[in-house]
Amino acid sequence: MRIDAYNQVRQIYQTQKTAKAKAAYQKTGSYGSADQLQISQTGRDYHVAKQAVAGAKDVREDLVAQMKEKLANGSYNVDVDDFAAKLLEKYNAII
């Protein structure tokens, strides 16, 4: 087997590939097909939701102010039955 013949053939094919690539670049301005990015509708929805959450405040100042006012003037009352029901509900969810 002659390695020289293989190298010569390989060089011919590489030259043709290079010539084709150069011709394609001259026509289109790029060496091949352009990369594309496609974002699914779910991805777009996620992005919109993420922006909405990022723009929202973490603390609802109006509710905190109402609660502070009720605690300060003594008008905040907790219904014992509601508290016990919620406590049991949370306990049963753990078990």
N, CA, C and O atoms as a GROMACS GRO file, in nm:
protein
  380
    1MET      N    1   0.084  -0.118   0.000
    1MET     CA    2   0.000   0.000   0.000
    1MET      C    3   0.088   0.124   0.000
    1MET      O    4   0.184   0.135   0.077
    2ARG      N    5   0.054   0.213  -0.085
    2ARG     CA    6   0.135   0.335  -0.096
    2ARG      C    7   0.067   0.448  -0.020
    2ARG      O    8  -0.044   0.489  -0.054
    3ILE      N    9   0.134   0.496   0.082
    3ILE     CA   10   0.080   0.604   0.164
    3ILE      C   11   0.082   0.735   0.086
    3ILE      O   12  -0.006   0.820   0.106
    4ASP      N   13   0.179   0.753   0.000
    4ASP     CA   14   0.188   0.876  -0.077
    4ASP      C   15   0.065   0.897  -0.164
    4ASP      O   16   0.015   1.009  -0.175
    5ALA      N   17   0.016   0.790  -0.225
    5ALA     CA   18  -0.102   0.801  -0.310
    5ALA      C   19  -0.223   0.841  -0.225
    5ALA      O   20  -0.305   0.923  -0.268
    6TYR      N   21  -0.235   0.785  -0.106
    6TYR     CA   22  -0.346   0.819  -0.017
    6TYR      C   23  -0.340   0.967   0.020
    6TYR      O   24  -0.442   1.036   0.018
    7ASN      N   25  -0.222   1.015   0.054
    7ASN     CA   26  -0.205   1.156   0.091
    7ASN      C   27  -0.240   1.249  -0.025
    7ASN      O   28  -0.299   1.356  -0.004
    8GLN      N   29  -0.204   1.209  -0.146
    8GLN     CA   30  -0.235   1.292  -0.262
    8GLN      C   31  -0.386   1.299  -0.286
    8GLN      O   32  -0.440   1.406  -0.316
    9VAL      N   33  -0.452   1.187  -0.271
    9VAL     CA   34  -0.598   1.184  -0.289
    9VAL      C   35  -0.664   1.268  -0.180
    9VAL      O   36  -0.757   1.344  -0.207
   10ARG      N   37  -0.617   1.253  -0.058
   10ARG     CA   38  -0.672   1.330   0.054
   10ARG      C   39  -0.656   1.479   0.031
   10ARG      O   40  -0.747   1.557   0.060
   11GLN      N   41  -0.543   1.520  -0.020
   11GLN     CA   42  -0.519   1.661  -0.047
   11GLN      C   43  -0.613   1.714  -0.155
   11GLN      O   44  -0.658   1.828  -0.148
   12ILE      N   45  -0.642   1.633  -0.254
   12ILE     CA   46  -0.733   1.675  -0.360
   12ILE      C   47  -0.872   1.702  -0.303
   12ILE      O   48  -0.934   1.803  -0.334
   13TYR      N   49  -0.920   1.608  -0.219
   13TYR     CA   50  -1.053   1.625  -0.161
   13TYR      C   51  -1.060   1.743  -0.065
   13TYR      O   52  -1.162   1.812  -0.060
   14GLN      N   53  -0.954   1.767   0.010
   14GLN     CA   54  -0.952   1.882   0.100
   14GLN      C   55  -0.954   2.013   0.022
   14GLN      O   56  -1.018   2.109   0.064
   15THR      N   57  -0.887   2.017  -0.088
   15THR     CA   58  -0.886   2.136  -0.171
   15THR      C   59  -1.025   2.165  -0.225
   15THR      O   60  -1.067   2.281  -0.230
   16GLN      N   61  -1.095   2.061  -0.266
   16GLN     CA   62  -1.229   2.080  -0.319
   16GLN      C   63  -1.324   2.130  -0.210
   16GLN      O   64  -1.408   2.216  -0.234
   17LYS      N   65  -1.309   2.075  -0.090
   17LYS     CA   66  -1.394   2.121   0.021
   17LYS      C   67  -1.367   2.268   0.052
   17LYS      O   68  -1.460   2.345   0.076
   18THR      N   69  -1.241   2.305   0.051
   18THR     CA   70  -1.206   2.444   0.080
   18THR      C   71  -1.261   2.536  -0.029
   18THR      O   72  -1.311   2.644   0.001
   19ALA      N   73  -1.251   2.494  -0.154
   19ALA     CA   74  -1.302   2.576  -0.264
   19ALA      C   75  -1.453   2.592  -0.254
   19ALA      O   76  -1.506   2.700  -0.279
   20LYS      N   77  -1.523   2.484  -0.217
   20LYS     CA   78  -1.668   2.492  -0.202
   20LYS      C   79  -1.706   2.585  -0.086
   20LYS      O   80  -1.801   2.663  -0.096
   21ALA      N   81  -1.631   2.575   0.021
   21ALA     CA   82  -1.660   2.660   0.137
   21ALA      C   83  -1.636   2.807   0.103
   21ALA      O   84  -1.714   2.893   0.143
   22LYS      N   85  -1.530   2.835   0.031
   22LYS     CA   86  -1.502   2.974  -0.007
   22LYS      C   87  -1.611   3.028  -0.100
   22LYS      O   88  -1.653   3.143  -0.087
   23ALA      N   89  -1.655   2.944  -0.193
   23ALA     CA   90  -1.761   2.987  -0.285
   23ALA      C   91  -1.891   3.014  -0.209
   23ALA      O   92  -1.962   3.110  -0.238
   24ALA      N   93  -1.922   2.927  -0.114
   24ALA     CA   94  -2.044   2.947  -0.034
   24ALA      C   95  -2.033   3.074   0.049
   24ALA      O   96  -2.132   3.146   0.065
   25TYR      N   97  -1.915   3.102   0.102
   25TYR     CA   98  -1.896   3.222   0.181
   25TYR      C   99  -1.914   3.348   0.096
   25TYR      O  100  -1.972   3.446   0.141
   26GLN      N  101  -1.864   3.343  -0.024
   26GLN     CA  102  -1.876   3.459  -0.111
   26GLN      C  103  -2.022   3.485  -0.149
   26GLN      O  104  -2.061   3.601  -0.168
   27LYS      N  105  -2.102   3.380  -0.161
   27LYS     CA  106  -2.243   3.397  -0.196
   27LYS      C  107  -2.326   3.446  -0.078
   27LYS      O  108  -2.406   3.539  -0.090
   28THR      N  109  -2.308   3.382   0.036
   28THR     CA  110  -2.398   3.408   0.149
   28THR      C  111  -2.336   3.492   0.260
   28THR      O  112  -2.409   3.550   0.341
   29GLY      N  113  -2.206   3.501   0.265
   29GLY     CA  114  -2.142   3.576   0.373
   29GLY      C  115  -2.116   3.490   0.495
   29GLY      O  116  -2.070   3.540   0.597
   30SER      N  117  -2.145   3.359   0.487
   30SER     CA  118  -2.116   3.268   0.597
   30SER      C  119  -2.068   3.136   0.539
   30SER      O  120  -2.091   3.107   0.421
   31TYR      N  121  -2.005   3.056   0.621
   31TYR     CA  122  -1.948   2.929   0.575
   31TYR      C  123  -2.048   2.815   0.574
   31TYR      O  124  -2.016   2.709   0.521
   32GLY      N  125  -2.160   2.831   0.626
   32GLY     CA  126  -2.258   2.724   0.628
   32GLY      C  127  -2.392   2.777   0.673
   32GLY      O  128  -2.417   2.898   0.670
   33SER      N  129  -2.476   2.688   0.713
   33SER     CA  130  -2.606   2.733   0.760
   33SER      C  131  -2.590   2.803   0.895
   33SER      O  132  -2.505   2.766   0.976
   34ALA      N  133  -2.669   2.903   0.916
   34ALA     CA  134  -2.660   2.982   1.038
   34ALA      C  135  -2.725   2.907   1.154
   34ALA      O  136  -2.822   2.834   1.136
   35ASP      N  137  -2.670   2.925   1.272
   35ASP     CA  138  -2.730   2.868   1.391
   35ASP      C  139  -2.860   2.941   1.421
   35ASP      O  140  -2.873   3.061   1.398
   36GLN      N  141  -2.955   2.867   1.471
   36GLN     CA  142  -3.084   2.927   1.505
   36GLN      C  143  -3.123   2.884   1.645
   36GLN      O  144  -3.088   2.776   1.692
   37LEU      N  145  -3.196   2.970   1.710
   37LEU     CA  146  -3.249   2.941   1.842
   37LEU      C  147  -3.400   2.949   1.835
   37LEU      O  148  -3.456   3.050   1.792
   38GLN      N  149  -3.465   2.843   1.879
   38GLN     CA  150  -3.610   2.841   1.881
   38GLN      C  151  -3.655   2.818   2.025
   38GLN      O  152  -3.616   2.721   2.089
   39ILE      N  153  -3.737   2.909   2.074
   39ILE     CA  154  -3.786   2.899   2.211
   39ILE      C  155  -3.932   2.856   2.205
   39ILE      O  156  -4.013   2.914   2.133
   40SER      N  157  -3.964   2.753   2.282
   40SER     CA  158  -4.100   2.700   2.281
   40SER      C  159  -4.196   2.798   2.348
   40SER      O  160  -4.154   2.891   2.416
   41GLN      N  161  -4.324   2.776   2.327
   41GLN     CA  162  -4.426   2.861   2.389
   41GLN      C  163  -4.419   2.849   2.540
   41GLN      O  164  -4.439   2.947   2.612
   42THR      N  165  -4.390   2.729   2.589
   42THR     CA  166  -4.377   2.709   2.734
   42THR      C  167  -4.261   2.793   2.788
   42THR      O  168  -4.271   2.854   2.894
   43GLY      N  169  -4.151   2.796   2.714
   43GLY     CA  170  -4.037   2.877   2.754
   43GLY      C  171  -4.069   3.025   2.756
   43GLY      O  172  -4.027   3.098   2.846
   44ARG      N  173  -4.145   3.071   2.657
   44ARG     CA  174  -4.187   3.212   2.654
   44ARG      C  175  -4.279   3.243   2.772
   44ARG      O  176  -4.264   3.347   2.837
   45ASP      N  177  -4.374   3.154   2.800
   45ASP     CA  178  -4.465   3.174   2.912
   45ASP      C  179  -4.388   3.178   3.044
   45ASP      O  180  -4.417   3.261   3.131
   46TYR      N  181  -4.290   3.090   3.058
   46TYR     CA  182  -4.208   3.088   3.178
   46TYR      C  183  -4.133   3.220   3.194
   46TYR      O  184  -4.124   3.274   3.304
   47HIS      N  185  -4.080   3.271   3.085
   47HIS     CA  186  -4.005   3.397   3.089
   47HIS      C  187  -4.096   3.513   3.131
   47HIS      O  188  -4.056   3.597   3.212
   48VAL      N  189  -4.217   3.518   3.077
   48VAL     CA  190  -4.311   3.624   3.112
   48VAL      C  191  -4.348   3.613   3.260
   48VAL      O  192  -4.353   3.714   3.330
   49ALA      N  193  -4.374   3.492   3.307
   49ALA     CA  194  -4.410   3.472   3.448
   49ALA      C  195  -4.293   3.510   3.539
   49ALA      O  196  -4.313   3.571   3.644
   50LYS      N  197  -4.173   3.474   3.499
   50LYS     CA  198  -4.056   3.507   3.580
   50LYS      C  199  -4.037   3.658   3.590
   50LYS      O  200  -4.004   3.709   3.697
   51GLN      N  201  -4.059   3.730   3.480
   51GLN     CA  202  -4.049   3.876   3.483
   51GLN      C  203  -4.156   3.937   3.573
   51GLN      O  204  -4.130   4.033   3.645
   52ALA      N  205  -4.278   3.881   3.569
   52ALA     CA  206  -4.386   3.934   3.652
   52ALA      C  207  -4.355   3.913   3.800
   52ALA      O  208  -4.379   4.002   3.882
   53VAL      N  209  -4.303   3.797   3.835
   53VAL     CA  210  -4.269   3.769   3.975
   53VAL      C  211  -4.153   3.857   4.020
   53VAL      O  212  -4.152   3.906   4.132
   54ALA      N  213  -4.056   3.877   3.932
   54ALA     CA  214  -3.941   3.961   3.968
   54ALA      C  215  -3.985   4.106   3.992
   54ALA      O  216  -3.925   4.176   4.073
   55GLY      N  217  -4.088   4.150   3.922
   55GLY     CA  218  -4.135   4.288   3.938
   55GLY      C  219  -4.226   4.308   4.058
   55GLY      O  220  -4.247   4.421   4.101
   56ALA      N  221  -4.279   4.199   4.114
   56ALA     CA  222  -4.370   4.210   4.228
   56ALA      C  223  -4.290   4.225   4.358
   56ALA      O  224  -4.178   4.176   4.371
   57LYS      N  225  -4.351   4.294   4.453
   57LYS     CA  226  -4.287   4.310   4.583
   57LYS      C  227  -4.298   4.181   4.662
   57LYS      O  228  -4.395   4.106   4.648
   58ASP      N  229  -4.197   4.155   4.747
   58ASP     CA  230  -4.198   4.034   4.829
   58ASP      C  231  -4.296   4.046   4.945
   58ASP      O  232  -4.353   3.946   4.988
   59VAL      N  233  -4.315   4.166   4.995
   59VAL     CA  234  -4.400   4.189   5.111
   59VAL      C  235  -4.514   4.281   5.071
   59VAL      O  236  -4.494   4.385   5.008
   60ARG      N  237  -4.633   4.241   5.109
   60ARG     CA  238  -4.749   4.327   5.082
   60ARG      C  239  -4.760   4.427   5.197
   60ARG      O  240  -4.816   4.398   5.303
   61GLU      N  241  -4.706   4.544   5.172
   61GLU     CA  242  -4.694   4.648   5.274
   61GLU      C  243  -4.830   4.686   5.335
   61GLU      O  244  -4.839   4.713   5.454
   62ASP      N  245  -4.935   4.688   5.252
   62ASP     CA  246  -5.066   4.730   5.301
   62ASP      C  247  -5.120   4.631   5.405
   62ASP      O  248  -5.176   4.674   5.506
   63LEU      N  249  -5.104   4.501   5.383
   63LEU     CA  250  -5.151   4.402   5.480
   63LEU      C  251  -5.068   4.403   5.607
   63LEU      O  252  -5.121   4.384   5.716
   64VAL      N  253  -4.939   4.424   5.593
   64VAL     CA  254  -4.852   4.429   5.711
   64VAL      C  255  -4.889   4.550   5.797
   64VAL      O  256  -4.893   4.540   5.920
   65ALA      N  257  -4.916   4.662   5.733
   65ALA     CA  258  -4.954   4.783   5.807
   65ALA      C  259  -5.085   4.762   5.882
   65ALA      O  260  -5.098   4.804   5.997
   66GLN      N  261  -5.184   4.697   5.817
   66GLN     CA  262  -5.312   4.669   5.884
   66GLN      C  263  -5.291   4.579   6.005
   66GLN      O  264  -5.348   4.602   6.112
   67MET      N  265  -5.209   4.475   5.988
   67MET     CA  266  -5.185   4.382   6.098
   67MET      C  267  -5.112   4.451   6.213
   67MET      O  268  -5.146   4.428   6.329
   68LYS      N  269  -5.016   4.535   6.184
   68LYS     CA  270  -4.944   4.608   6.289
   68LYS      C  271  -5.038   4.700   6.365
   68LYS      O  272  -5.031   4.712   6.487
   69GLU      N  273  -5.128   4.765   6.292
   69GLU     CA  274  -5.224   4.854   6.355
   69GLU      C  275  -5.317   4.777   6.449
   69GLU      O  276  -5.344   4.821   6.561
   70LYS      N  277  -5.366   4.664   6.403
   70LYS     CA  278  -5.456   4.582   6.487
   70LYS      C  279  -5.384   4.532   6.611
   70LYS      O  280  -5.442   4.532   6.720
   71LEU      N  281  -5.259   4.490   6.596
   71LEU     CA  282  -5.183   4.443   6.711
   71LEU      C  283  -5.156   4.557   6.809
   71LEU      O  284  -5.161   4.537   6.931
   72ALA      N  285  -5.126   4.676   6.756
   72ALA     CA  286  -5.094   4.790   6.841
   72ALA      C  287  -5.214   4.837   6.923
   72ALA      O  288  -5.200   4.872   7.040
   73ASN      N  289  -5.334   4.837   6.861
   73ASN     CA  290  -5.450   4.887   6.937
   73ASN      C  291  -5.530   4.775   7.004
   73ASN      O  292  -5.634   4.801   7.064
   74GLY      N  293  -5.482   4.650   6.993
   74GLY     CA  294  -5.545   4.539   7.065
   74GLY      C  295  -5.672   4.485   7.001
   74GLY      O  296  -5.747   4.412   7.066
   75SER      N  297  -5.698   4.517   6.876
   75SER     CA  298  -5.821   4.470   6.811
   75SER      C  299  -5.800   4.340   6.732
   75SER      O  300  -5.894   4.292   6.668
   76TYR      N  301  -5.679   4.284   6.736
   76TYR     CA  302  -5.654   4.159   6.664
   76TYR      C  303  -5.691   4.042   6.754
   76TYR      O  304  -5.634   4.025   6.862
   77ASN      N  305  -5.786   3.962   6.709
   77ASN     CA  306  -5.830   3.846   6.786
   77ASN      C  307  -5.819   3.721   6.698
   77ASN      O  308  -5.848   3.724   6.579
   78VAL      N  309  -5.778   3.613   6.761
   78VAL     CA  310  -5.766   3.485   6.692
   78VAL      C  311  -5.877   3.395   6.742
   78VAL      O  312  -5.895   3.378   6.863
   79ASP      N  313  -5.951   3.337   6.647
   79ASP     CA  314  -6.055   3.243   6.684
   79ASP      C  315  -5.987   3.111   6.721
   79ASP      O  316  -5.917   3.051   6.639
   80VAL      N  317  -6.009   3.066   6.843
   80VAL     CA  318  -5.942   2.947   6.895
   80VAL      C  319  -5.982   2.823   6.814
   80VAL      O  320  -5.897   2.739   6.786
   81ASP      N  321  -6.107   2.812   6.777
   81ASP     CA  322  -6.153   2.696   6.700
   81ASP      C  323  -6.087   2.690   6.561
   81ASP      O  324  -6.046   2.583   6.516
   82ASP      N  325  -6.078   2.804   6.495
   82ASP     CA  326  -6.012   2.809   6.365
   82ASP      C  327  -5.864   2.773   6.376
   82ASP      O  328  -5.809   2.701   6.293
   83PHE      N  329  -5.800   2.825   6.480
   83PHE     CA  330  -5.658   2.796   6.502
   83PHE      C  331  -5.636   2.647   6.525
   83PHE      O  332  -5.544   2.588   6.468
   84ALA      N  333  -5.721   2.585   6.609
   84ALA     CA  334  -5.708   2.442   6.638
   84ALA      C  335  -5.734   2.359   6.512
   84ALA      O  336  -5.666   2.259   6.489
   85ALA      N  337  -5.831   2.399   6.431
   85ALA     CA  338  -5.862   2.325   6.308
   85ALA      C  339  -5.744   2.331   6.212
   85ALA      O  340  -5.708   2.230   6.151
   86LYS      N  341  -5.684   2.448   6.197
   86LYS     CA  342  -5.568   2.462   6.108
   86LYS      C  343  -5.449   2.381   6.160
   86LYS      O  344  -5.376   2.320   6.082
   87LEU      N  345  -5.431   2.383   6.291
   87LEU     CA  346  -5.321   2.308   6.351
   87LEU      C  347  -5.337   2.158   6.327
   87LEU      O  348  -5.241   2.091   6.292
   88LEU      N  349  -5.459   2.107   6.345
   88LEU     CA  350  -5.485   1.965   6.318
   88LEU      C  351  -5.471   1.932   6.170
   88LEU      O  352  -5.421   1.825   6.134
   89GLU      N  353  -5.514   2.021   6.086
   89GLU     CA  354  -5.501   1.999   5.942
   89GLU      C  355  -5.355   1.985   5.901
   89GLU      O  356  -5.320   1.897   5.823
   90LYS      N  357  -5.270   2.072   5.953
   90LYS     CA  358  -5.127   2.065   5.924
   90LYS      C  359  -5.066   1.939   5.982
   90LYS      O  360  -4.982   1.875   5.917
   91TYR      N  361  -5.107   1.902   6.102
   91TYR     CA  362  -5.054   1.782   6.167
   91TYR      C  363  -5.091   1.658   6.087
   91TYR      O  364  -5.007   1.570   6.066
   92ASN      N  365  -5.216   1.650   6.042
   92ASN     CA  366  -5.261   1.534   5.964
   92ASN      C  367  -5.193   1.526   5.827
   92ASN      O  368  -5.177   1.417   5.772
   93ALA      N  369  -5.155   1.638   5.774
   93ALA     CA  370  -5.086   1.639   5.645
   93ALA      C  371  -4.945   1.582   5.658
   93ALA      O  372  -4.892   1.524   5.564
   94ILE      N  373  -4.885   1.598   5.774
   94ILE     CA  374  -4.749   1.547   5.798
   94ILE      C  375  -4.751   1.396   5.814
   94ILE      O  376  -4.662   1.327   5.765
   95ILE      N  377  -4.851   1.346   5.881
   95ILE     CA  378  -4.858   1.202   5.910
   95ILE      C  379  -4.895   1.124   5.791
   95ILE      O  380  -4.905   1.002   5.798
   0.00000   0.00000   0.00000
